[in-house]
Amino acid sequence: MGLRKDIWRVGIVNSPLSTILAQGTLAGLPVTWTPPMRRYCFRADPFGLWRDGRLHVFVEDYDYRVRIGSIDVLIYDASLTLTAHRKVLQTPWHLSYPYVFEAEGETWMLPEAYRSGRLTLYRCKRFPDQWEEATVIDLGADIAIDATPFFHNGLWWLFYACATRPIGALHVAYAKSLTGPWHHHPANPVRLDVASTRPGGTPCVVNGKLVLPVQDCTQTYGGAIRPLTFDELTPERIVTHAGSPIRRPDSYAPYTEGMHTLSAVGNVTLIDAKYTDLSAYGIGLQAYREVKKILAR
């Protein structure tokens, strides 16, 4: 990451995703921010579910001191007042992008865990804080990053970046069942563009076409979100086009340097926004790590 650190914060926008996509900006939409984090820690990658009148916001919880993310849930009542905060999933490897969804009578989570070397789908045993491994999604040699499943036109689709390929490549797989078998799309990578390929939120259907939020990493990692529309999406052919970046209002300051998640949860939308921190503390933290590396040789 270098000396300058990305510091992310999660917000709950009091507006449905369809409104944000239609107007192309978050300006003028009320936002409730999650509580501030500890120094040199952040929350990012929000996904959520409403259950029993409460909003459950699942996030990556990251601490630069240990450099391993885990998954937390923040629980809000109908007035968007925080009522609880819990750890829900922690592993020896880094976790992020906790894509939660409901399907086939179950609640699922597909977190990004590429450092484990596999893509594990979790089933909820007790909502919201007990999860069990359900299956490993087999994508062959591909190691998926920010994998995003969605059921559309009778098939499950999986959109992902690939850890073994250059940044800026969108890959797609499809299956008849959520647990597979999964098939690589013959056109992979289906799109090459650092401005519009890495998944960044929940897909939706607009005028019969699937729209996937994707990250614009042209200037910086997670610089902005663009809507990527699939004009054609079949097992034989994929045609896409990207919209303009969704603008962030100046009122988000200092969190105005990026946004890389846009997640629909009913009548609200979850976002994350960042600023970059360059401080004496951060420089000292980096120097401490380098000294540890030297002493360990």
Backbone as numpy.savetxt, mean C-alpha at the origin, in Angstrom:
# Nx Ny Nz CAx CAy CAz Cx Cy Cz
18.47 4.00 2.37 17.66 5.21 2.37 18.50 6.48 2.37
19.80 6.38 2.79 20.63 7.57 2.84 20.36 8.40 4.08
20.88 9.64 4.07 20.77 10.49 5.24 19.39 11.12 5.38
18.73 11.34 4.27 17.40 11.95 4.31 16.35 10.84 4.42
15.50 10.93 5.43 14.54 9.87 5.73 13.11 10.30 5.36
12.39 9.40 4.72 10.98 9.63 4.46 10.18 9.42 5.74
9.39 10.41 6.13 8.53 10.31 7.31 7.08 10.41 6.81
6.36 9.31 6.95 4.99 9.22 6.44 3.97 9.37 7.57
2.79 9.86 7.21 1.67 9.94 8.16 0.39 9.57 7.43
-0.47 8.85 8.12 -1.71 8.34 7.52 -2.87 9.28 7.83
-3.72 9.49 6.83 -4.89 10.33 7.00 -6.16 9.63 6.53
-7.28 10.01 7.14 -8.60 9.52 6.75 -9.34 10.68 6.10
-9.56 10.57 4.79 -10.24 11.63 4.06 -11.73 11.36 4.08
-12.50 12.34 4.51 -13.95 12.15 4.65 -14.63 12.35 3.29
-14.32 11.42 2.38 -14.87 11.47 1.03 -14.64 10.11 0.38
-15.56 9.63 -0.44 -15.33 8.37 -1.14 -14.27 8.52 -2.22
-13.66 7.41 -2.58 -12.60 7.42 -3.59 -13.11 7.95 -4.92
-14.36 7.66 -5.26 -14.91 8.11 -6.54 -14.87 9.62 -6.68
-15.12 10.34 -5.58 -15.07 11.81 -5.61 -13.65 12.30 -5.85
-12.68 11.68 -5.18 -11.28 12.09 -5.34 -10.81 11.85 -6.77
-11.16 10.71 -7.34 -10.76 10.41 -8.70 -11.40 11.38 -9.69
-12.66 11.72 -9.43 -13.38 12.61 -10.35 -12.80 14.02 -10.36
-12.42 14.54 -9.17 -11.93 15.92 -9.12 -10.41 16.02 -9.22
-9.70 14.88 -9.06 -8.26 14.87 -9.29 -7.44 15.59 -8.25
-8.02 15.87 -7.10 -7.30 16.57 -6.04 -7.94 16.25 -4.70
-7.17 16.42 -3.65 -7.67 16.26 -2.29 -8.03 17.61 -1.66
-7.83 18.67 -2.39 -8.11 20.00 -1.87 -9.58 20.15 -1.49
-9.81 20.74 -0.32 -11.16 21.00 0.14 -11.85 19.84 0.81
-11.18 18.69 0.89 -11.78 17.51 1.52 -11.25 17.36 2.94
-12.14 17.26 3.94 -11.69 17.14 5.33 -10.85 15.88 5.54
-9.79 15.99 6.34 -8.93 14.85 6.63 -8.68 14.76 8.12
-8.74 13.54 8.65 -8.40 13.26 10.04 -7.07 12.51 10.05
-6.05 13.09 10.67 -4.73 12.46 10.68 -4.59 11.52 11.86
-3.91 10.40 11.65 -3.60 9.51 12.75 -2.59 10.20 13.68
-2.50 9.76 14.94 -1.61 10.44 15.89 -0.16 10.45 15.43
0.60 11.46 15.84 2.02 11.51 15.49 2.76 10.29 16.02
3.83 9.93 15.33 4.64 8.78 15.72 5.82 9.22 16.59
6.54 8.20 17.10 7.79 8.44 17.80 8.83 9.01 16.82
9.88 9.60 17.35 10.93 10.18 16.50 11.52 9.11 15.59
11.67 9.43 14.33 12.22 8.56 13.31 11.46 7.25 13.16
10.15 7.35 13.31 9.24 6.25 13.02 8.13 6.80 12.13
7.41 5.93 11.46 6.28 6.40 10.66 5.23 5.32 10.50
4.04 5.75 10.08 2.97 4.85 9.65 2.68 5.13 8.19
2.45 4.07 7.41 2.19 4.24 5.98 1.36 3.07 5.47
1.07 3.08 4.17 0.36 2.00 3.48 -0.98 1.65 4.13
-1.89 2.59 4.30 -3.14 2.28 5.00 -4.15 1.55 4.11
-4.77 0.54 4.71 -5.91 -0.15 4.12 -6.92 -0.39 5.24
-8.19 -0.44 4.89 -9.16 -0.49 5.98 -10.42 -1.28 5.68
-11.15 -1.56 6.76 -12.45 -2.21 6.69 -13.35 -1.60 7.76
-14.62 -1.42 7.42 -15.63 -1.09 8.42 -16.17 -2.40 9.00
-16.31 -2.44 10.32 -16.88 -3.62 10.98 -17.60 -3.16 12.25
-18.89 -3.49 12.34 -19.70 -3.13 13.52 -19.67 -1.63 13.79
-19.76 -0.85 12.72 -19.81 0.60 12.87 -18.50 1.26 13.20
-17.40 0.51 13.14 -16.08 1.07 13.45 -15.14 0.89 12.25
-14.31 1.88 12.05 -13.34 1.86 10.97 -12.02 1.28 11.48
-11.55 0.22 10.84 -10.30 -0.42 11.22 -9.26 -0.09 10.15
-8.24 0.66 10.55 -7.21 1.13 9.63 -5.94 0.32 9.89
-5.57 -0.51 8.92 -4.36 -1.33 9.02 -3.22 -0.59 8.35
-2.07 -0.52 9.03 -0.95 0.28 8.55 0.37 -0.44 8.76
1.36 -0.05 7.97 2.74 -0.41 8.26 3.24 0.47 9.40
3.85 -0.13 10.41 4.49 0.59 11.51 5.99 0.37 11.37
6.75 1.46 11.15 8.17 1.33 10.82 9.02 2.19 11.74
10.14 1.61 12.17 11.09 2.30 13.03 12.46 2.23 12.35
13.04 3.40 12.03 14.33 3.43 11.35 15.45 2.82 12.19
15.26 2.70 13.49 16.30 2.14 14.35 16.49 0.65 14.09
15.39 -0.06 13.79 15.47 -1.50 13.57 15.28 -1.86 12.10
14.65 -0.97 11.33 14.45 -1.13 9.90 13.65 -2.39 9.54
12.69 -2.71 10.39 11.75 -3.81 10.09 10.35 -3.30 10.40
9.48 -3.35 9.40 8.10 -2.92 9.60 7.22 -4.05 10.11
6.17 -3.69 10.80 5.15 -4.63 11.26 3.80 -4.00 10.96
2.73 -4.74 11.26 1.39 -4.28 10.92 0.60 -3.96 12.19
0.06 -2.74 12.24 -0.80 -2.29 13.33 -2.21 -2.05 12.81
-3.17 -1.98 13.74 -4.51 -1.53 13.39 -4.89 -0.39 14.32
-5.46 0.66 13.75 -6.01 1.77 14.52 -7.53 1.72 14.31
-8.28 1.77 15.41 -9.73 1.60 15.35 -10.41 2.92 15.68
-11.31 3.34 14.79 -12.03 4.61 14.94 -13.53 4.36 15.01
-14.23 5.19 15.80 -15.68 5.10 15.81 -16.25 5.86 14.61
-17.57 5.90 14.53 -18.22 6.50 13.36 -17.92 7.98 13.21
-17.54 8.66 14.30 -17.20 10.08 14.23 -15.71 10.29 13.97
-15.00 9.20 13.67 -13.55 9.21 13.39 -12.73 9.63 14.60
-13.18 9.19 15.77 -12.41 9.34 17.01 -11.68 8.03 17.28
-10.38 8.12 17.51 -9.57 6.93 17.76 -9.97 6.28 19.09
-10.23 4.97 19.04 -10.65 4.26 20.26 -9.67 3.17 20.67
-8.84 2.68 19.75 -7.91 1.60 20.10 -6.79 1.54 19.07
-5.67 0.95 19.50 -4.49 0.80 18.65 -3.78 -0.48 19.07
-3.59 -1.41 18.12 -2.99 -2.71 18.47 -2.01 -3.16 17.40
-1.05 -4.00 17.82 -0.18 -4.72 16.90 -0.94 -5.96 16.45
-0.94 -6.24 15.11 -1.70 -7.38 14.63 -0.86 -8.42 13.91
0.30 -8.03 13.37 1.11 -9.01 12.66 2.57 -8.56 12.69
3.42 -9.48 13.13 4.85 -9.18 13.24 5.62 -10.44 12.88
6.64 -10.31 12.06 7.45 -11.45 11.62 8.92 -11.06 11.71
9.84 -12.03 11.55 11.26 -11.68 11.56 11.67 -10.82 10.37
10.85 -10.79 9.32 11.16 -9.99 8.14 10.24 -8.78 8.06
10.60 -7.85 7.21 9.85 -6.61 7.05 8.47 -6.87 6.45
7.47 -6.20 7.02 6.10 -6.24 6.50 5.63 -4.82 6.20
4.87 -4.69 5.13 4.25 -3.41 4.78 3.04 -3.69 3.92
2.39 -2.64 3.42 1.30 -2.74 2.45 0.27 -3.82 2.85
-0.37 -3.66 4.02 -1.30 -4.68 4.52 -2.66 -4.64 3.80
-2.70 -5.15 2.60 -3.92 -5.12 1.78 -4.96 -6.05 2.41
-5.98 -5.47 3.03 -7.04 -6.25 3.67 -8.30 -6.18 2.82
-9.02 -7.30 2.77 -10.24 -7.34 1.96 -11.10 -8.51 2.41
-12.35 -8.48 1.99 -13.31 -9.54 2.31 -13.68 -10.28 1.03
-13.68 -11.61 1.11 -14.04 -12.42 -0.05 -14.35 -13.84 0.42
-15.30 -14.47 -0.26 -15.64 -15.87 0.00 -15.97 -16.12 1.47
-16.62 -15.13 2.09 -17.05 -15.28 3.47 -15.96 -15.16 4.50
-14.76 -14.74 4.09 -13.62 -14.61 4.99 -13.03 -13.22 4.88
-12.18 -12.88 5.88 -11.41 -11.64 5.84 -9.95 -12.01 5.63
-9.31 -11.36 4.67 -7.96 -11.72 4.24 -7.01 -10.53 4.37
-5.73 -10.84 4.48 -4.68 -9.83 4.40 -3.56 -10.37 3.53
-3.10 -9.53 2.59 -1.97 -9.89 1.75 -0.90 -8.82 1.91
-0.05 -8.94 2.95 0.98 -7.92 3.17 2.17 -8.11 2.25
2.88 -7.03 1.98 4.13 -7.11 1.24 5.21 -7.64 2.18
5.88 -8.72 1.78 6.91 -9.35 2.61 7.98 -9.97 1.73
8.48 -9.20 0.75 9.36 -9.79 -0.25 10.66 -10.31 0.36
11.06 -9.77 1.51 12.30 -10.25 2.12 12.16 -11.67 2.66
10.93 -12.15 2.78 10.71 -13.55 3.18 10.88 -14.48 1.98
10.92 -13.91 0.77 11.06 -14.71 -0.43 9.78 -15.34 -0.92
8.63 -14.94 -0.32 7.36 -15.52 -0.74 6.23 -14.54 -0.50
5.08 -14.83 -1.09 3.91 -13.98 -0.96 2.86 -14.77 -0.20
2.65 -14.42 1.07 1.78 -15.19 1.96 0.44 -14.50 2.14
-0.63 -15.24 1.88 -1.98 -14.77 2.11 -2.42 -15.22 3.50
-2.89 -14.26 4.31 -3.33 -14.55 5.68 -4.85 -14.52 5.76
-5.39 -15.42 6.57 -6.82 -15.45 6.88 -7.02 -14.97 8.32
-8.07 -14.18 8.54 -8.33 -13.67 9.88 -9.01 -14.73 10.74
-8.42 -15.01 11.90 -9.01 -15.95 12.86 -9.95 -15.23 13.82
-9.52 -14.06 14.27 -10.35 -13.21 15.13 -10.07 -11.77 14.75
-11.11 -11.11 14.25 -10.94 -9.75 13.78 -10.83 -8.77 14.96
-9.88 -7.83 14.92 -8.96 -7.57 13.82 -7.53 -8.01 14.05
-7.24 -8.74 15.16 -5.84 -8.87 15.57 -5.28 -10.28 15.62
-5.99 -11.27 15.07 -5.42 -12.62 14.99 -5.52 -13.12 13.55
-4.35 -13.43 12.98 -4.26 -13.83 11.58 -3.43 -15.11 11.47
-3.81 -15.96 10.52 -3.08 -17.20 10.30 -2.71 -17.32 8.82
-1.60 -17.97 8.54 -1.20 -18.20 7.17 -2.20 -19.14 6.50
-2.76 -18.70 5.37 -3.73 -19.51 4.65 -3.08 -20.25 3.49
-2.26 -19.54 2.71 -1.59 -20.16 1.57 -0.48 -19.25 1.09
0.45 -19.81 0.37 1.48 -19.03 -0.30 1.09 -18.93 -1.77
0.97 -17.71 -2.27 0.62 -17.49 -3.67 1.88 -17.75 -4.52
1.78 -18.73 -5.37 2.93 -19.17 -6.16 2.99 -18.38 -7.47
4.02 -17.54 -7.59 4.25 -16.76 -8.81 5.56 -17.17 -9.48
5.99 -18.40 -9.21 7.23 -18.87 -9.81 8.42 -18.09 -9.31
9.23 -17.60 -10.24 10.45 -16.87 -9.86 10.18 -15.43 -9.46
8.97 -14.93 -9.71 8.65 -13.55 -9.36 8.51 -13.39 -7.85
9.16 -12.37 -7.31 9.00 -11.99 -5.90 8.21 -10.69 -5.89
6.95 -10.79 -5.49 6.02 -9.68 -5.64 6.22 -8.61 -4.59
6.08 -7.36 -5.02 6.08 -6.19 -4.13 4.75 -5.48 -4.30
4.13 -5.13 -3.17 2.85 -4.40 -3.16 1.79 -5.11 -4.00
1.68 -6.42 -3.81 0.71 -7.22 -4.56 -0.71 -6.81 -4.17
-1.55 -6.61 -5.19 -2.89 -6.08 -5.01 -3.90 -6.95 -5.75
-4.67 -7.78 -5.01 -5.66 -8.64 -5.67 -7.01 -7.94 -5.82
-7.76 -8.34 -6.86 -9.08 -7.76 -7.09 -9.86 -8.70 -8.00
-11.13 -8.94 -7.64 -12.00 -9.81 -8.43 -12.76 -8.96 -9.44
-12.64 -9.31 -10.71 -13.25 -8.49 -11.77 -13.58 -9.36 -12.97
-14.82 -9.27 -13.42 -15.28 -10.00 -14.61 -14.98 -11.50 -14.52
-15.27 -12.07 -13.34 -15.20 -13.51 -13.18 -13.84 -14.09 -12.89
-12.82 -13.24 -12.72 -11.48 -13.72 -12.42 -10.86 -12.90 -11.30
-9.96 -13.54 -10.56 -9.10 -12.81 -9.63 -7.89 -12.30 -10.41
-7.59 -11.02 -10.21 -6.43 -10.39 -10.82 -5.45 -9.98 -9.73
-4.18 -10.11 -9.99 -3.14 -9.72 -9.04 -2.17 -8.78 -9.75
-2.07 -7.56 -9.24 -1.19 -6.54 -9.80 0.00 -6.37 -8.86
1.22 -6.34 -9.39 2.37 -6.25 -8.50 3.61 -5.73 -9.24
4.51 -5.15 -8.46 5.86 -4.89 -8.92 6.69 -6.12 -8.58
7.84 -6.24 -9.21 8.65 -7.45 -9.03 10.03 -7.09 -8.51
10.42 -7.70 -7.39 11.70 -7.36 -6.75 12.89 -7.74 -7.61
12.71 -8.68 -8.51 13.83 -9.14 -9.34 13.93 -8.40 -10.67
13.05 -7.42 -10.88 13.05 -6.64 -12.13 13.27 -5.16 -11.80
13.65 -4.35 -12.78 13.86 -2.92 -12.52 12.58 -2.24 -12.07
12.73 -1.16 -11.30 11.57 -0.39 -10.88 10.89 0.20 -12.12
9.57 0.30 -12.03 8.84 0.87 -13.15 8.26 -0.17 -14.08
7.98 -1.38 -13.57 7.40 -2.43 -14.38 6.20 -3.03 -13.64
5.04 -3.03 -14.28 3.83 -3.60 -13.70 3.63 -5.02 -14.23
3.42 -5.94 -13.30 3.16 -7.34 -13.64 1.74 -7.70 -13.23
1.17 -8.65 -13.95 -0.21 -9.08 -13.68 -0.27 -10.60 -13.73
-1.04 -11.16 -12.78 -1.37 -12.58 -12.80 -2.88 -12.70 -12.64
-3.41 -13.86 -12.99 -4.86 -14.07 -12.87 -5.14 -15.51 -12.44
-6.31 -15.71 -11.83 -6.70 -17.04 -11.35 -8.21 -17.11 -11.22
-8.74 -18.33 -11.27 -10.17 -18.52 -11.05 -10.52 -18.49 -9.57
-9.54 -18.84 -8.73 -9.73 -18.87 -7.28 -8.67 -18.02 -6.61
-9.03 -17.43 -5.49 -8.08 -16.60 -4.75 -6.84 -17.37 -4.36
-6.97 -18.64 -4.06 -5.83 -19.45 -3.63 -5.10 -20.09 -4.81
-5.50 -19.76 -6.03 -4.79 -20.23 -7.20 -5.37 -21.50 -7.80
-4.67 -22.04 -8.82 -3.35 -21.62 -9.29 -3.39 -20.30 -10.06
-2.28 -19.53 -9.92 -2.15 -18.24 -10.57 -1.36 -18.39 -11.86
-1.75 -17.61 -12.86 -1.10 -17.66 -14.17 -0.52 -16.28 -14.50
0.75 -16.24 -14.90 1.33 -14.99 -15.34 0.67 -14.53 -16.64
0.43 -13.23 -16.74 -0.11 -12.72 -17.99 0.97 -12.81 -19.07
0.62 -13.24 -20.27 1.65 -13.40 -21.31 2.32 -12.10 -21.74
1.70 -10.95 -21.43 2.28 -9.66 -21.83 3.19 -9.07 -20.75
3.44 -9.78 -19.65 4.27 -9.23 -18.57 5.67 -8.86 -19.05
6.20 -7.73 -18.56 5.49 -6.70 -17.78 4.53 -5.93 -18.68
3.33 -5.72 -18.17 2.27 -5.16 -19.02 2.42 -3.65 -19.21
3.24 -3.01 -18.38 3.46 -1.57 -18.52 4.84 -1.24 -17.96
5.58 -0.39 -18.67 6.91 0.06 -18.26 6.91 1.57 -18.15
7.00 2.08 -16.91 6.95 3.52 -16.70 7.09 3.79 -15.21
8.13 4.47 -14.77 8.32 4.74 -13.35 7.23 5.66 -12.80
6.48 6.30 -13.70 5.45 7.24 -13.27 4.10 6.59 -13.05
3.95 5.27 -13.39 2.58 4.74 -13.34 2.50 3.22 -13.35
3.31 2.56 -12.50 3.27 1.10 -12.53 3.19 0.44 -11.14
3.85 0.97 -10.13 3.86 0.29 -8.83 2.52 0.50 -8.13
1.82 -0.59 -7.75 0.51 -0.44 -7.12 0.58 0.41 -5.85
-0.53 1.14 -5.61 -0.56 2.04 -4.47 -1.95 2.23 -3.90
-2.73 1.14 -3.78 -4.05 1.29 -3.18 -5.06 0.31 -3.73
-6.33 0.57 -3.44 -7.39 -0.36 -3.79 -7.92 -0.09 -5.20
-8.02 -1.11 -6.04 -8.65 -0.94 -7.34 -10.14 -0.65 -7.17
-10.72 -0.05 -8.20 -12.15 0.18 -8.23 -12.60 0.11 -9.69
-13.89 0.10 -9.90 -14.43 0.04 -11.25 -15.14 1.35 -11.55
-14.73 2.01 -12.62 -15.31 3.28 -13.04 -15.79 3.11 -14.49
-17.09 3.28 -14.69 -17.67 3.13 -16.03 -17.30 1.79 -16.66
-17.32 0.75 -15.82 -17.06 -0.60 -16.29 -15.60 -0.97 -16.46
-14.68 -0.01 -16.24 -13.25 -0.27 -16.39 -12.55 -0.27 -15.03
-11.63 -1.19 -14.87 -10.88 -1.25 -13.62 -9.87 -0.11 -13.57
-9.81 0.56 -12.41 -8.86 1.64 -12.17 -8.01 1.27 -10.96
-6.69 1.28 -11.15 -5.75 0.92 -10.09 -4.93 2.15 -9.70
-4.94 2.56 -8.42 -4.02 3.61 -8.00 -2.57 3.11 -8.10
-1.71 3.89 -8.73 -0.31 3.51 -8.89 0.58 4.68 -8.48
1.80 4.35 -8.11 2.73 5.36 -7.62 3.49 6.03 -8.77
3.64 7.33 -8.64 4.50 8.09 -9.54 5.83 8.31 -8.82
6.86 7.58 -9.25 8.17 7.67 -8.61 9.18 8.41 -9.49
8.68 9.31 -10.33 9.54 10.04 -11.26 10.57 10.88 -10.53
10.14 11.67 -9.55 11.02 12.59 -8.83 11.56 11.99 -7.54
10.74 11.16 -6.89 11.11 10.57 -5.61 10.25 9.34 -5.39
10.72 8.43 -4.54 9.91 7.27 -4.22 8.60 7.71 -3.59
7.49 7.20 -4.11 6.19 7.55 -3.56 5.85 9.01 -3.73
6.25 9.61 -4.85 6.03 11.04 -5.02 4.59 11.44 -5.18
3.79 10.58 -5.80 2.38 10.92 -6.04 1.64 9.65 -6.44
0.31 9.76 -6.48 -0.56 8.68 -6.94 -1.22 9.12 -8.24
-1.23 8.21 -9.20 -1.97 8.40 -10.44 -3.02 7.28 -10.58
-4.16 7.56 -11.19 -5.09 6.48 -11.53 -4.68 5.82 -12.84
-4.54 4.50 -12.82 -4.21 3.74 -14.02 -5.46 2.99 -14.47
-5.97 3.32 -15.64 -7.19 2.72 -16.15 -6.85 1.58 -17.10
-7.53 0.45 -16.92 -7.37 -0.70 -17.80 -8.47 -0.65 -18.85
-8.12 -0.17 -20.03 -9.09 -0.09 -21.11 -9.48 -1.48 -21.61
-8.53 -2.41 -21.53 -8.79 -3.83 -21.80 -8.09 -4.64 -20.73
-8.77 -5.66 -20.24 -8.18 -6.53 -19.23 -8.73 -7.94 -19.42
-8.00 -8.75 -20.15 -8.37 -10.14 -20.39 -7.11 -10.99 -20.23
-7.26 -12.29 -20.11 -6.06 -13.15 -20.02 -5.16 -13.08 -21.24
-5.66 -12.56 -22.35 -4.86 -12.47 -23.56 -4.30 -11.08 -23.83
-4.98 -10.03 -23.34 -4.60 -8.69 -23.75 -4.86 -7.69 -22.63
-3.94 -6.75 -22.47 -4.10 -5.66 -21.50 -3.71 -4.36 -22.18
-4.59 -3.36 -22.06 -4.33 -2.02 -22.56 -4.61 -1.04 -21.43
-3.67 -0.13 -21.15 -3.81 0.79 -20.02 -3.51 2.22 -20.44
-4.01 3.16 -19.64 -3.55 4.54 -19.75 -3.60 5.17 -18.36
-2.66 6.07 -18.10 -2.52 6.69 -16.78 -3.08 8.11 -16.79
-3.73 8.48 -15.69 -4.22 9.84 -15.52 -3.17 10.73 -14.87
-3.56 11.95 -14.60 -2.66 12.92 -13.99 -2.46 12.62 -12.50
-1.35 13.07 -11.91 -1.16 12.89 -10.47 -2.26 13.57 -9.67
-2.68 12.92 -8.59 -3.69 13.51 -7.71 -3.00 14.51 -6.78
-3.47 15.72 -6.81 -2.79 16.81 -6.11 -3.11 16.79 -4.62
-2.08 17.20 -3.85 -2.21 17.32 -2.39 -2.27 18.81 -2.04
-3.14 19.18 -1.11 -3.24 20.60 -0.74 -2.06 21.05 0.12
-1.77 22.34 0.07 -0.69 22.91 0.88 -0.98 22.77 2.37
-2.25 22.60 2.73 -2.62 22.47 4.15 -2.05 21.20 4.79
-1.54 20.27 3.98 -0.94 19.05 4.52 0.47 19.30 5.07
1.00 20.49 4.89 2.37 20.79 5.29 2.62 20.38 6.74
3.78 19.77 7.03 4.92 19.57 6.11 4.81 18.30 5.25
3.68 17.59 5.32 3.56 16.32 4.60 3.10 16.58 3.17
3.95 17.21 2.38 3.57 17.59 1.02 4.56 17.07 -0.03
5.50 16.22 0.38 6.54 15.79 -0.55 6.23 14.47 -1.23
5.11 13.85 -0.90 4.76 12.60 -1.55 3.47 12.02 -1.00
2.89 11.10 -1.76 1.72 10.33 -1.34 1.76 9.03 -2.14
1.73 7.87 -1.46 1.84 6.65 -2.25 0.79 5.58 -1.93
-0.30 5.98 -1.27 -1.41 5.05 -1.07 -2.72 5.81 -1.15
-3.70 5.18 -1.80 -5.04 5.73 -1.92 -6.00 4.54 -1.83
-6.65 4.40 -0.66 -7.44 3.20 -0.39 -8.88 3.55 -0.07
-9.80 2.91 -0.77 -11.23 3.13 -0.55 -11.72 2.27 0.60
-12.50 2.90 1.50 -13.16 2.17 2.59 -14.56 2.77 2.73
-15.46 2.36 1.85 -16.82 2.88 1.91 -16.87 4.37 1.65
-17.38 5.12 2.63 -17.57 6.56 2.45 -16.34 7.39 2.79
-15.23 6.74 3.14 -13.98 7.45 3.41 -12.87 6.85 2.56
-11.77 7.58 2.47 -10.60 7.14 1.71 -9.36 7.33 2.57
-8.49 6.34 2.58 -7.26 6.40 3.37 -6.10 6.83 2.48
-5.25 7.71 3.00 -4.08 8.18 2.28 -2.87 8.14 3.21
-1.69 8.26 2.63 -0.50 8.59 3.41 0.26 9.69 2.68
0.90 10.53 3.42 1.66 11.64 2.85 2.98 11.75 3.61
4.00 12.30 2.93 5.32 12.30 3.56 6.02 13.66 3.48
6.96 13.81 4.40 8.01 14.82 4.25 9.33 14.10 4.45
10.44 14.71 4.04 11.74 14.10 4.24 12.50 14.86 5.30
13.12 14.12 6.19 13.79 14.70 7.35 15.30 14.53 7.20
16.02 15.62 7.29 17.47 15.59 7.34 17.89 16.36 8.58
18.30 15.64 9.63 18.61 16.27 10.90 19.88 15.69 11.49
20.40 16.34 12.50 21.59 15.84 13.17 21.33 14.47 13.77
20.11 14.26 14.26 19.78 12.96 14.84 19.84 11.87 13.78
19.28 12.14 12.62 19.29 11.16 11.55 20.69 10.87 11.05
21.50 11.90 10.94 22.88 11.70 10.51 23.63 10.86 11.54
23.39 11.13 12.83 24.02 10.35 13.88 23.58 8.89 13.84
22.31 8.66 13.55 21.79 7.29 13.46 22.48 6.54 12.32
22.65 7.20 11.19 23.31 6.57 10.05 24.78 6.29 10.37
25.45 7.23 11.03 26.85 7.04 11.40 27.01 5.87 12.36
26.07 5.72 13.30 26.10 4.61 14.25 26.02 3.27 13.53
25.16 3.19 12.52 25.01 1.95 11.75 26.31 1.62 11.01
26.93 2.64 10.41 28.16 2.40 9.66 29.29 1.92 10.57
29.37 2.48 11.78 30.39 2.04 12.74 30.13 0.59 13.13
28.87 0.21 13.34 28.54 -1.18 13.69 28.97 -2.13 12.59
28.78 -1.73 11.33 29.19 -2.58 10.21 30.70 -2.81 10.23
31.44 -1.72 10.48 32.91 -1.82 10.49 33.38 -2.74 11.62
32.80 -2.57 12.81 33.20 -3.38 13.97 32.83 -4.83 13.81
31.80 -5.11 13.01 31.35 -6.50 12.83 32.20 -7.27 11.84
33.08 -6.59 11.11 33.90 -7.28 10.11 34.99 -8.13 10.76
